[in-house]
């Protein structure tokens, strides 16, 4: 139980719940929804990422050339739904990051229900994702995503 609370506290300060989008012309909807749980650390603290990876028993660790940090990531929807989200439901985040987690959880639940495969569903997911705090790191603005979706092959 102590490690569970430690993990939550660490993630509260250092982790992120993100939803990004990639244009995929071969997909019927034209977009891929990509939820991700991430934690970044400098090389000197890389071991904590390995501990977190062992704790959740999923995800990968990679070097991020852009900001020169090591990053633990979980992108698998199944792992997010079965391992990451249940942990934070039992051991809740206590800062403003809680709101991002709740929005992230909603996106994952909608994807699990395959809502993201319809035009209305992807629009709802875009709205939810753009209500999250992303600190300006988005590749596409909301308007561009909605234009891509409006061209969807129905």
Protein Blocks (a to p, Z undefined) as FASTA:
>chain_A
ZZmmmmmmmmmmmgccdddddddfkbmnlpacdddddddddfklmmmmmmmmmmnopajd
dddfklopacdddfbfklmmmmmmmmmmmmccfbfklmmmmmmmmmmmmmmnommmpmkl
mmmmmmmmmmpceehpafbdfklmmmmmmmpcZZ
